Amino acid sequence: MNEKIEQLQNIIDSSERIVFFTGAGVSTDSGIPDFRSQDGLYHQEYKYPPETIISRSFFDADPEEFYRFYKNRMLFPDAQPNRVHTYMAELEQRGKDVSVVTQNIDGLHTKAGSTKVYEVHGSVLRNYCMRCHKFYGIDAVINADGIPRCECGGIIKPDVVLYEEALNNRVTDGAVRAIMKADALIVLGTSLVVYPAAGFIRYYQGDRLVLINRDATPYDNMADLHIQDTFDHIFPYLK
């Protein structure tokens, strides 16, 4: 493992344009559960399967049940960035051209200080009225009794990409451009099974593809450096 950490450090040191592609595993050390691991949301028992509840058709049909699940299981307003988040921000502050493409909706990369963050699935920190399009912060959802509503009476919807919804073209275009221009692409904490976001790594054209995840992924054999381990065994040793 020491040899692989040294390889990772050399890749980071010798690259000027780095893209970190992150998934739910990056935020578990901040107290936010992932979806697909053994202890993740998809393995817990609810009245409806989680992937059904967080779909657009379910939101439209039963927003009250949607928000009961959403507020209890997907909002972590007190979560703080962990060492993985802060390391990326520190690299940027030291002069590296660092972009973050994330599947996460928790806003922790921005909170850590990263400035070029492509949130391909949106963010729980942003919410908008479906009628007048006024934007609201997370408090409007947390403090609402039942379905959060705008002052105009419209339902407030999280600015997150639900199942059955398309990704934001502006965000995805920016993410793809960053990946195509990158010297190094470092993929962290994602099972790489959620499409279309998982397919973004195919746009990388370089020879410094790093995959770091606790579990195996379908793209492991494509990696120039593959580390199957937890982040607390890696990031404390990077500089």
Secondary structure, 3 states (H helix, E strand, C coil): CHHHHHHHHHHHHHCCEEEEEECHHHCHHHCCCCCCCCCCHHHCCCCCCHHHHCEHHHHHHCHHHHHHHHHHHCCCCCCCCCHHHHHHHHHHHCCCEEEEEECCCCCHHHHHCCCCEEECCEEEEEEEECCCCCEECCHHHHCCCCCCECCCCCEEEEEECCECCCCCHHHHHHHHHHHHHCCEEEEECCCCCCCCHHHHHHHCCCCCEEEEECCCCCCHHHCCEEEECCHHHCHHHCC
